[in-house]
Each structure stands twice: as structure tokens, then as C-alpha cells.
């Protein structure tokens, strides 16, 4: 196994993880905002 092959095996997609984390945080913030609006207006299930 050459050094290049070993580097390919240990590739970690950090950019993808960052983008995914931003996406998840954005979804949570949007959901929480809408939830608080509904609670403020007296909405019930």
C-alpha cells in the first residue's frame, strides 16, 4: 500500500459535515420559531 492509497482510505469529508450541521441547525431554528409563533397565538394540537 502506498502513501497515497492510505490517504484516500482516511479521507474525511469535513466540508460536507459542516454544511450538514448548518442545514440541521437552520431547520431547528425555523421549527422553533414557528412553534413559538403558534404557542404565542394560543394554538393547540
PDBQT receptor file of N, H, CA, C and O in Angstrom, charges set to zero:
ATOM      1  N   UNK A   1       0.842  -1.172   0.000  1.00  0.00    +0.000 N 
ATOM      2  CA  UNK A   1       0.000   0.000   0.000  1.00  0.00    +0.000 C 
ATOM      3  C   UNK A   1       0.895   1.245   0.000  1.00  0.00    +0.000 C 
ATOM      4  O   UNK A   1       1.797   1.379   0.826  1.00  0.00    +0.000 OA
ATOM      5  N   UNK A   2       0.631   2.119  -0.915  1.00  0.00    +0.000 N 
ATOM      6  H   UNK A   2      -0.102   2.010  -1.586  1.00  0.00    +0.000 HD
ATOM      7  CA  UNK A   2       1.430   3.338  -0.974  1.00  0.00    +0.000 C 
ATOM      8  C   UNK A   2       0.847   4.394  -0.047  1.00  0.00    +0.000 C 
ATOM      9  O   UNK A   2      -0.244   4.238   0.500  1.00  0.00    +0.000 OA
ATOM     10  N   UNK A   3       1.596   5.456   0.111  1.00  0.00    +0.000 N 
ATOM     11  H   UNK A   3       2.483   5.583  -0.334  1.00  0.00    +0.000 HD
ATOM     12  CA  UNK A   3       1.144   6.539   0.989  1.00  0.00    +0.000 C 
ATOM     13  C   UNK A   3      -0.137   7.181   0.441  1.00  0.00    +0.000 C 
ATOM     14  O   UNK A   3      -1.017   7.562   1.213  1.00  0.00    +0.000 OA
ATOM     15  N   UNK A   4      -0.244   7.302  -0.883  1.00  0.00    +0.000 N 
ATOM     16  H   UNK A   4       0.471   6.993  -1.510  1.00  0.00    +0.000 HD
ATOM     17  CA  UNK A   4      -1.427   7.905  -1.489  1.00  0.00    +0.000 C 
ATOM     18  C   UNK A   4      -2.667   7.060  -1.225  1.00  0.00    +0.000 C 
ATOM     19  O   UNK A   4      -3.728   7.611  -0.930  1.00  0.00    +0.000 OA
ATOM     20  N   UNK A   5      -2.562   5.743  -1.323  1.00  0.00    +0.000 N 
ATOM     21  H   UNK A   5      -1.700   5.296  -1.563  1.00  0.00    +0.000 HD
ATOM     22  CA  UNK A   5      -3.698   4.864  -1.060  1.00  0.00    +0.000 C 
ATOM     23  C   UNK A   5      -4.160   5.002   0.385  1.00  0.00    +0.000 C 
ATOM     24  O   UNK A   5      -5.360   5.027   0.660  1.00  0.00    +0.000 OA
ATOM     25  N   UNK A   6      -3.210   5.090   1.301  1.00  0.00    +0.000 N 
ATOM     26  H   UNK A   6      -2.235   5.069   1.078  1.00  0.00    +0.000 HD
ATOM     27  CA  UNK A   6      -3.571   5.219   2.708  1.00  0.00    +0.000 C 
ATOM     28  C   UNK A   6      -4.297   6.544   2.959  1.00  0.00    +0.000 C 
ATOM     29  O   UNK A   6      -5.245   6.593   3.742  1.00  0.00    +0.000 OA
ATOM     30  N   UNK A   7      -3.857   7.609   2.302  1.00  0.00    +0.000 N 
ATOM     31  H   UNK A   7      -3.086   7.569   1.665  1.00  0.00    +0.000 HD
ATOM     32  CA  UNK A   7      -4.513   8.916   2.463  1.00  0.00    +0.000 C 
ATOM     33  C   UNK A   7      -5.944   8.863   1.934  1.00  0.00    +0.000 C 
ATOM     34  O   UNK A   7      -6.836   9.475   2.521  1.00  0.00    +0.000 OA
ATOM     35  N   UNK A   8      -6.177   8.147   0.843  1.00  0.00    +0.000 N 
ATOM     36  H   UNK A   8      -5.452   7.650   0.366  1.00  0.00    +0.000 HD
ATOM     37  CA  UNK A   8      -7.529   8.026   0.296  1.00  0.00    +0.000 C 
ATOM     38  C   UNK A   8      -8.437   7.256   1.248  1.00  0.00    +0.000 C 
ATOM     39  O   UNK A   8      -9.623   7.570   1.356  1.00  0.00    +0.000 OA
ATOM     40  N   UNK A   9      -7.902   6.257   1.937  1.00  0.00    +0.000 N 
ATOM     41  H   UNK A   9      -6.940   6.002   1.850  1.00  0.00    +0.000 HD
ATOM     42  CA  UNK A   9      -8.698   5.474   2.875  1.00  0.00    +0.000 C 
ATOM     43  C   UNK A   9      -9.114   6.296   4.094  1.00  0.00    +0.000 C 
ATOM     44  O   UNK A   9     -10.148   6.016   4.700  1.00  0.00    +0.000 OA
ATOM     45  N   UNK A  10      -8.329   7.299   4.457  1.00  0.00    +0.000 N 
ATOM     46  H   UNK A  10      -7.489   7.526   3.965  1.00  0.00    +0.000 HD
ATOM     47  CA  UNK A  10      -8.604   8.083   5.654  1.00  0.00    +0.000 C 
ATOM     48  C   UNK A  10      -9.257   9.427   5.337  1.00  0.00    +0.000 C 
ATOM     49  O   UNK A  10      -9.238  10.330   6.173  1.00  0.00    +0.000 OA
ATOM     50  N   UNK A  11      -9.829   9.570   4.152  1.00  0.00    +0.000 N 
ATOM     51  H   UNK A  11      -9.844   8.836   3.474  1.00  0.00    +0.000 HD
ATOM     52  CA  UNK A  11     -10.462  10.827   3.751  1.00  0.00    +0.000 C 
ATOM     53  C   UNK A  11     -11.677  11.091   4.619  1.00  0.00    +0.000 C 
ATOM     54  O   UNK A  11     -12.529  10.223   4.803  1.00  0.00    +0.000 OA
ATOM     55  N   UNK A  12     -11.742  12.302   5.148  1.00  0.00    +0.000 N 
ATOM     56  H   UNK A  12     -11.049  13.007   4.999  1.00  0.00    +0.000 HD
ATOM     57  CA  UNK A  12     -12.886  12.696   5.967  1.00  0.00    +0.000 C 
ATOM     58  C   UNK A  12     -13.529  13.927   5.334  1.00  0.00    +0.000 C 
ATOM     59  O   UNK A  12     -12.877  14.962   5.191  1.00  0.00    +0.000 OA
ATOM     60  N   UNK A  13     -14.799  13.824   4.955  1.00  0.00    +0.000 N 
ATOM     61  H   UNK A  13     -15.329  12.983   5.071  1.00  0.00    +0.000 HD
ATOM     62  CA  UNK A  13     -15.462  14.937   4.258  1.00  0.00    +0.000 C 
ATOM     63  C   UNK A  13     -15.901  16.034   5.238  1.00  0.00    +0.000 C 
ATOM     64  O   UNK A  13     -17.089  16.167   5.531  1.00  0.00    +0.000 OA
ATOM     65  N   UNK A  14     -14.954  16.807   5.736  1.00  0.00    +0.000 N 
ATOM     66  H   UNK A  14     -13.989  16.699   5.499  1.00  0.00    +0.000 HD
ATOM     67  CA  UNK A  14     -15.276  17.811   6.749  1.00  0.00    +0.000 C 
ATOM     68  C   UNK A  14     -16.181  18.910   6.200  1.00  0.00    +0.000 C 
ATOM     69  O   UNK A  14     -17.037  19.416   6.925  1.00  0.00    +0.000 OA
ATOM     70  N   UNK A  15     -16.011  19.284   4.955  1.00  0.00    +0.000 N 
ATOM     71  H   UNK A  15     -15.316  18.873   4.366  1.00  0.00    +0.000 HD
ATOM     72  CA  UNK A  15     -16.877  20.307   4.369  1.00  0.00    +0.000 C 
ATOM     73  C   UNK A  15     -18.326  19.863   4.330  1.00  0.00    +0.000 C 
ATOM     74  O   UNK A  15     -19.230  20.648   4.616  1.00  0.00    +0.000 OA
ATOM     75  N   UNK A  16     -18.548  18.608   3.978  1.00  0.00    +0.000 N 
ATOM     76  H   UNK A  16     -17.813  17.970   3.745  1.00  0.00    +0.000 HD
ATOM     77  CA  UNK A  16     -19.894  18.059   3.940  1.00  0.00    +0.000 C 
ATOM     78  C   UNK A  16     -20.508  18.029   5.335  1.00  0.00    +0.000 C 
ATOM     79  O   UNK A  16     -21.689  18.333   5.503  1.00  0.00    +0.000 OA
ATOM     80  N   UNK A  17     -19.724  17.669   6.318  1.00  0.00    +0.000 N 
ATOM     81  H   UNK A  17     -18.764  17.422   6.181  1.00  0.00    +0.000 HD
ATOM     82  CA  UNK A  17     -20.216  17.631   7.691  1.00  0.00    +0.000 C 
ATOM     83  C   UNK A  17     -20.600  19.036   8.149  1.00  0.00    +0.000 C 
ATOM     84  O   UNK A  17     -21.621  19.204   8.815  1.00  0.00    +0.000 OA
ATOM     85  N   UNK A  18     -19.804  20.041   7.807  1.00  0.00    +0.000 N 
ATOM     86  H   UNK A  18     -18.975  19.904   7.265  1.00  0.00    +0.000 HD
ATOM     87  CA  UNK A  18     -20.106  21.422   8.190  1.00  0.00    +0.000 C 
ATOM     88  C   UNK A  18     -21.400  21.890   7.526  1.00  0.00    +0.000 C 
ATOM     89  O   UNK A  18     -22.254  22.482   8.186  1.00  0.00    +0.000 OA
ATOM     90  N   UNK A  19     -21.549  21.632   6.247  1.00  0.00    +0.000 N 
ATOM     91  H   UNK A  19     -20.855  21.151   5.711  1.00  0.00    +0.000 HD
ATOM     92  CA  UNK A  19     -22.762  22.032   5.532  1.00  0.00    +0.000 C 
ATOM     93  C   UNK A  19     -23.981  21.329   6.116  1.00  0.00    +0.000 C 
ATOM     94  O   UNK A  19     -25.026  21.953   6.296  1.00  0.00    +0.000 OA
ATOM     95  N   UNK A  20     -23.862  20.052   6.411  1.00  0.00    +0.000 N 
ATOM     96  H   UNK A  20     -23.013  19.544   6.265  1.00  0.00    +0.000 HD
ATOM     97  CA  UNK A  20     -24.961  19.298   7.007  1.00  0.00    +0.000 C 
ATOM     98  C   UNK A  20     -25.318  19.855   8.379  1.00  0.00    +0.000 C 
ATOM     99  O   UNK A  20     -26.499  19.973   8.706  1.00  0.00    +0.000 OA
ATOM    100  N   UNK A  21     -24.329  20.197   9.180  1.00  0.00    +0.000 N 
ATOM    101  H   UNK A  21     -23.369  20.101   8.915  1.00  0.00    +0.000 HD
ATOM    102  CA  UNK A  21     -24.579  20.767  10.503  1.00  0.00    +0.000 C 
ATOM    103  C   UNK A  21     -25.297  22.108  10.391  1.00  0.00    +0.000 C 
ATOM    104  O   UNK A  21     -26.229  22.378  11.148  1.00  0.00    +0.000 OA
ATOM    105  N   UNK A  22     -24.869  22.951   9.450  1.00  0.00    +0.000 N 
ATOM    106  H   UNK A  22     -24.112  22.732   8.834  1.00  0.00    +0.000 HD
ATOM    107  CA  UNK A  22     -25.547  24.236   9.244  1.00  0.00    +0.000 C 
ATOM    108  C   UNK A  22     -26.993  24.013   8.821  1.00  0.00    +0.000 C 
ATOM    109  O   UNK A  22     -27.891  24.715   9.285  1.00  0.00    +0.000 OA
ATOM    110  N   UNK A  23     -27.220  23.051   7.956  1.00  0.00    +0.000 N 
ATOM    111  H   UNK A  23     -26.490  22.480   7.580  1.00  0.00    +0.000 HD
ATOM    112  CA  UNK A  23     -28.570  22.738   7.494  1.00  0.00    +0.000 C 
ATOM    113  C   UNK A  23     -29.451  22.277   8.651  1.00  0.00    +0.000 C 
ATOM    114  O   UNK A  23     -30.590  22.725   8.775  1.00  0.00    +0.000 OA
ATOM    115  N   UNK A  24     -28.939  21.394   9.492  1.00  0.00    +0.000 N 
ATOM    116  H   UNK A  24     -28.013  21.030   9.390  1.00  0.00    +0.000 HD
ATOM    117  CA  UNK A  24     -29.711  20.882  10.627  1.00  0.00    +0.000 C 
ATOM    118  C   UNK A  24     -30.016  21.994  11.621  1.00  0.00    +0.000 C 
ATOM    119  O   UNK A  24     -31.138  22.088  12.120  1.00  0.00    +0.000 OA
ATOM    120  N   UNK A  25     -29.037  22.831  11.912  1.00  0.00    +0.000 N 
ATOM    121  H   UNK A  25     -28.125  22.754  11.507  1.00  0.00    +0.000 HD
ATOM    122  CA  UNK A  25     -29.256  23.955  12.838  1.00  0.00    +0.000 C 
ATOM    123  C   UNK A  25     -30.297  24.912  12.269  1.00  0.00    +0.000 C 
ATOM    124  O   UNK A  25     -31.153  25.405  13.004  1.00  0.00    +0.000 OA
ATOM    125  N   UNK A  26     -30.230  25.177  10.974  1.00  0.00    +0.000 N 
ATOM    126  H   UNK A  26     -29.534  24.777  10.377  1.00  0.00    +0.000 HD
ATOM    127  CA  UNK A  26     -31.221  26.050  10.342  1.00  0.00    +0.000 C 
ATOM    128  C   UNK A  26     -32.623  25.470  10.456  1.00  0.00    +0.000 C 
ATOM    129  O   UNK A  26     -33.569  26.197  10.760  1.00  0.00    +0.000 OA
ATOM    130  N   UNK A  27     -32.768  24.175  10.217  1.00  0.00    +0.000 N 
ATOM    131  H   UNK A  27     -31.999  23.585   9.970  1.00  0.00    +0.000 HD
ATOM    132  CA  UNK A  27     -34.072  23.541  10.351  1.00  0.00    +0.000 C 
ATOM    133  C   UNK A  27     -34.598  23.638  11.783  1.00  0.00    +0.000 C 
ATOM    134  O   UNK A  27     -35.782  23.903  11.992  1.00  0.00    +0.000 OA
ATOM    135  N   UNK A  28     -33.739  23.428  12.749  1.00  0.00    +0.000 N 
ATOM    136  H   UNK A  28     -32.777  23.213  12.579  1.00  0.00    +0.000 HD
ATOM    137  CA  UNK A  28     -34.149  23.502  14.154  1.00  0.00    +0.000 C 
ATOM    138  C   UNK A  28     -34.600  24.921  14.497  1.00  0.00    +0.000 C 
ATOM    139  O   UNK A  28     -35.612  25.105  15.175  1.00  0.00    +0.000 OA
ATOM    140  N   UNK A  29     -33.853  25.923  14.032  1.00  0.00    +0.000 N 
ATOM    141  H   UNK A  29     -33.032  25.774  13.481  1.00  0.00    +0.000 HD
ATOM    142  CA  UNK A  29     -34.212  27.318  14.313  1.00  0.00    +0.000 C 
ATOM    143  C   UNK A  29     -35.556  27.667  13.668  1.00  0.00    +0.000 C 
ATOM    144  O   UNK A  29     -36.402  28.295  14.303  1.00  0.00    +0.000 OA
ATOM    145  N   UNK A  30     -35.754  27.267  12.422  1.00  0.00    +0.000 N 
ATOM    146  H   UNK A  30     -35.066  26.756  11.905  1.00  0.00    +0.000 HD
ATOM    147  CA  UNK A  30     -37.015  27.547  11.740  1.00  0.00    +0.000 C 
ATOM    148  C   UNK A  30     -38.170  26.850  12.461  1.00  0.00    +0.000 C 
ATOM    149  O   UNK A  30     -39.217  27.455  12.692  1.00  0.00    +0.000 OA
ATOM    150  N   UNK A  31     -37.980  25.594  12.812  1.00  0.00    +0.000 N 
ATOM    151  H   UNK A  31     -37.129  25.103  12.624  1.00  0.00    +0.000 HD
ATOM    152  CA  UNK A  31     -39.030  24.855  13.512  1.00  0.00    +0.000 C 
ATOM    153  C   UNK A  31     -39.355  25.514  14.850  1.00  0.00    +0.000 C 
ATOM    154  O   UNK A  31     -40.528  25.669  15.191  1.00  0.00    +0.000 OA
ATOM    155  N   UNK A  32     -38.345  25.898  15.602  1.00  0.00    +0.000 N 
ATOM    156  H   UNK A  32     -37.392  25.773  15.325  1.00  0.00    +0.000 HD
ATOM    157  CA  UNK A  32     -38.561  26.519  16.910  1.00  0.00    +0.000 C 
ATOM    158  C   UNK A  32     -39.268  27.859  16.770  1.00  0.00    +0.000 C 
ATOM    159  O   UNK A  32     -40.132  28.191  17.582  1.00  0.00    +0.000 OA
ATOM    160  N   UNK A  33     -38.910  28.633  15.745  1.00  0.00    +0.000 N 
ATOM    161  H   UNK A  33     -38.208  28.364  15.085  1.00  0.00    +0.000 HD
ATOM    162  CA  UNK A  33     -39.561  29.920  15.520  1.00  0.00    +0.000 C 
ATOM    163  C   UNK A  33     -41.048  29.745  15.229  1.00  0.00    +0.000 C 
ATOM    164  O   UNK A  33     -41.885  30.438  15.808  1.00  0.00    +0.000 OA
ATOM    165  N   UNK A  34     -41.369  28.832  14.345  1.00  0.00    +0.000 N 
ATOM    166  H   UNK A  34     -40.689  28.269  13.875  1.00  0.00    +0.000 HD
ATOM    167  CA  UNK A  34     -42.772  28.576  14.010  1.00  0.00    +0.000 C 
ATOM    168  C   UNK A  34     -43.514  28.037  15.225  1.00  0.00    +0.000 C 
ATOM    169  O   UNK A  34     -44.660  28.420  15.463  1.00  0.00    +0.000 OA
ATOM    170  N   UNK A  35     -42.894  27.167  15.987  1.00  0.00    +0.000 N 
ATOM    171  H   UNK A  35     -41.964  26.856  15.793  1.00  0.00    +0.000 HD
ATOM    172  CA  UNK A  35     -43.508  26.611  17.185  1.00  0.00    +0.000 C 
ATOM    173  C   UNK A  35     -43.826  27.718  18.186  1.00  0.00    +0.000 C 
ATOM    174  O   UNK A  35     -44.912  27.738  18.766  1.00  0.00    +0.000 OA
ATOM    175  N   UNK A  36     -42.888  28.637  18.390  1.00  0.00    +0.000 N 
ATOM    176  H   UNK A  36     -42.006  28.621  17.920  1.00  0.00    +0.000 HD
ATOM    177  CA  UNK A  36     -43.104  29.732  19.341  1.00  0.00    +0.000 C 
ATOM    178  C   UNK A  36     -44.209  30.672  18.848  1.00  0.00    +0.000 C 
ATOM    179  O   UNK A  36     -44.978  31.194  19.656  1.00  0.00    +0.000 OA
ATOM    180  N   UNK A  37     -44.293  30.891  17.543  1.00  0.00    +0.000 N 
ATOM    181  H   UNK A  37     -43.668  30.468  16.888  1.00  0.00    +0.000 HD
ATOM    182  CA  UNK A  37     -45.383  31.711  16.994  1.00  0.00    +0.000 C 
ATOM    183  C   UNK A  37     -46.716  31.047  17.284  1.00  0.00    +0.000 C 
ATOM    184  O   UNK A  37     -47.655  31.707  17.728  1.00  0.00    +0.000 OA
ATOM    185  N   UNK A  38     -46.808  29.743  17.037  1.00  0.00    +0.000 N 
ATOM    186  H   UNK A  38     -46.044  29.207  16.676  1.00  0.00    +0.000 HD
ATOM    187  CA  UNK A  38     -48.063  29.046  17.275  1.00  0.00    +0.000 C 
ATOM    188  C   UNK A  38     -48.429  29.047  18.761  1.00  0.00    +0.000 C 
ATOM    189  O   UNK A  38     -49.597  29.232  19.102  1.00  0.00    +0.000 OA
ATOM    190  N   UNK A  39     -47.469  28.845  19.634  1.00  0.00    +0.000 N 
ATOM    191  H   UNK A  39     -46.520  28.695  19.357  1.00  0.00    +0.000 HD
ATOM    192  CA  UNK A  39     -47.736  28.871  21.082  1.00  0.00    +0.000 C 
ATOM    193  C   UNK A  39     -48.179  30.276  21.495  1.00  0.00    +0.000 C 
ATOM    194  O   UNK A  39     -49.094  30.420  22.306  1.00  0.00    +0.000 OA
ATOM    195  N   UNK A  40     -47.544  31.306  20.947  1.00  0.00    +0.000 N 
ATOM    196  H   UNK A  40     -46.801  31.189  20.288  1.00  0.00    +0.000 HD
ATOM    197  CA  UNK A  40     -47.898  32.685  21.272  1.00  0.00    +0.000 C 
ATOM    198  C   UNK A  40     -49.311  33.054  20.844  1.00  0.00    +0.000 C 
ATOM    199  O   UNK A  40     -49.963  33.886  21.474  1.00  0.00    +0.000 OA
ATOM    200  N   UNK A  41     -49.777  32.431  19.770  1.00  0.00    +0.000 N 
ATOM    201  H   UNK A  41     -49.247  31.755  19.258  1.00  0.00    +0.000 HD
ATOM    202  CA  UNK A  41     -51.128  32.700  19.289  1.00  0.00    +0.000 C 
ATOM    203  C   UNK A  41     -52.168  31.809  19.951  1.00  0.00    +0.000 C 
ATOM    204  O   UNK A  41     -53.356  31.905  19.642  1.00  0.00    +0.000 OA
ATOM    205  N   UNK A  42     -51.736  30.952  20.848  1.00  0.00    +0.000 N 
ATOM    206  H   UNK A  42     -50.771  30.874  21.099  1.00  0.00    +0.000 HD
ATOM    207  CA  UNK A  42     -52.675  30.086  21.556  1.00  0.00    +0.000 C 
ATOM    208  C   UNK A  42     -53.045  28.832  20.792  1.00  0.00    +0.000 C 
ATOM    209  O   UNK A  42     -54.080  28.224  21.065  1.00  0.00    +0.000 OA
ATOM    210  N   UNK A  43     -52.217  28.434  19.839  1.00  0.00    +0.000 N 
ATOM    211  H   UNK A  43     -51.376  28.927  19.617  1.00  0.00    +0.000 HD
ATOM    212  CA  UNK A  43     -52.503  27.233  19.072  1.00  0.00    +0.000 C 
ATOM    213  C   UNK A  43     -52.326  25.972  19.907  1.00  0.00    +0.000 C 
ATOM    214  O   UNK A  43     -51.386  25.855  20.692  1.00  0.00    +0.000 OA
ATOM    215  N   UNK A  44     -53.233  25.047  19.724  1.00  0.00    +0.000 N 
ATOM    216  H   UNK A  44     -53.996  25.142  19.085  1.00  0.00    +0.000 HD
ATOM    217  CA  UNK A  44     -53.131  23.758  20.429  1.00  0.00    +0.000 C 
ATOM    218  C   UNK A  44     -53.183  22.629  19.418  1.00  0.00    +0.000 C 
ATOM    219  O   UNK A  44     -53.567  22.827  18.266  1.00  0.00    +0.000 OA
ATOM    220  N   UNK A  45     -52.800  21.465  19.853  1.00  0.00    +0.000 N 
ATOM    221  H   UNK A  45     -52.488  21.304  20.789  1.00  0.00    +0.000 HD
ATOM    222  CA  UNK A  45     -52.821  20.317  18.943  1.00  0.00    +0.000 C 
ATOM    223  C   UNK A  45     -54.196  19.815  18.748  1.00  0.00    +0.000 C 
ATOM    224  O   UNK A  45     -54.402  18.850  18.012  1.00  0.00    +0.000 OA
TER     225      UNK A  45
